Structures are given as C-alpha cells and as structure tokens.
C-alpha cells in the first residue's frame, strides 16, 4: 500500500505510517517514531521527508512505509576477513558494502555480519548513507589498492566520504610467498559526508592473507 499521488491528506499519512490522533505532521519527521531514517524520497515530490524543521504533506506523496531496520552497531572486529595458506589463484581478503544493505566477504576464514544494515536486502537504501575508511595498522607485506584480482570488484579509496549508492569495496592482496599480510581499518557510516551524521564506527576491521 502507498499514499496517494495527488490529493493527499493527514489521514492518508497516518494510515500508511501509523501515529496518534489528533494527527499532527510533526509526528512524521524522518528518523522519528513513525518514519524510518531510511525512508526513500517521494517519487512525485523528489525530496526526502525532513528530519527537522519545515515539513510538507507533499513529501509523502506516493510513498510506502519503509521497512524497519538499523545500521549494524559499531565496535571492534565487527568484520574479520581472512584468507589463509593460499598458494595460487587470488591471494586476497575482501569486504564489500553493497547498495542493498548486504555485505560480501571474500576469504574462507572470514567472519562478521552479512549486512551493514540489520534488515536487508532493501532497494534504494545505499543512497541514504555515506561510508569512510582509513587504515589504523599495516605491516610491510601486501597492499590495498585499486588493483584487485577478483573479477567484479573494484577497490574504493581511503580518507574520503563516499556515497553508498555504489558498491564500496576494500581488499588486501598478498603475492609474496611464505608471508603474512595484515591491515586493520576504521570504517564509518554516516547520513552526511562527514562525522556530523555519524551512525556507526567499526574499529579494527581486520584483513589477513597468509601465503604458503
């Protein structure tokens, strides 16, 4: 069910999003009790529902209530990407943040959530968020670069806020025989391209590749 494309009223909004009576538009700020922060924008109004300040009925035209869910909680070692005792093929450990809220992990010993969003997959999700990564530890073996020998994946840069409307990937390559490569990253997710809208910080996201 969705709200009307035209002639929308407060009753239509309440039917779709819930809320109390008497109805007040102030009940329906995005990120509040009735409208999920990840609510997509109206295809008619082409504007996100406000999180504060001015809010208009037109922002709710032709909308269905966005499924509930949240950013996966931050912390240390939420993801660990491990590829152990590789001797040929792709010597890499990889973590991808996909636009639908899921994650892709490459490496037989890898662990961590299968999504960066608690309810996935959901279309039109990634465009609401930004992601940032920076290394917090590195040893002298292997490299994290844009050259990844895993088909279909292209690595993302460090030290920049990137919109999650595209897949974002970080991977560690190790091509040195009889060696252990390790990187630890700090990864952040925000509603803005800065710490202002910070939702979660993942410290010590570990990438480890051992080559026999």
C-alpha positions, 0 to 999 in steps of 0.5 A: 500500500502507498499514499496517494499521488495527488490529493493527499491528506493527514489521514492518508499519512497516518494510515500508511505510517501509523501515529496518534490522533489528533494527527499532527505532521510533526509526528512524521519527521524522518528518523522519528517514531513513525518514519524510518531514517531510511525512508526513500524520497517521494517519487512525485515530490523528489525530496526526502521527508525532513528530519527537522524543521519545515515539513510538507504533506507533499513529501509523502506523496506516493510513498510506502512505509519503509521497512524497519531496520538499523545500521549494524552497531559499531565496535571492534572486529565487527568484520574479520576477513581472512584468507589463509595458506593460499598458494595460487589463484587470488591471494586476497581478503575482501569486504564489500558494502553493497547498495542493498544493505548486504555485505560480501566477504571474500576469504574462507576464514572470514567472519562478521555480519552479512549486512551493514544494515540489520534488515536487508536486502532493501532497494534504494537504501545505499543512497541514504548513507555515506561510508569512510575508511582509513587504515589504523595498522599495516605491516610491510607485506601486501597492499590495498589498492585499486588493483584487485584480482577478483573479477567484479570488484573494484577497490574504493579509496581511503580518507574520503566520504563516499556515497553508498549508492555504489558498491564500496569495496576494500581488499588486501592482496598478498603475492609474496610467498611464505608471508603474512599480510595484515591491515586493520581499518576504521570504517564509518557510516554516516547520513552526511559526508562527514562525522556530523551524521555519524551512525556507526564506527567499526574499529579494527576491521581486520584483513589477513592473507597468509601465503604458503 
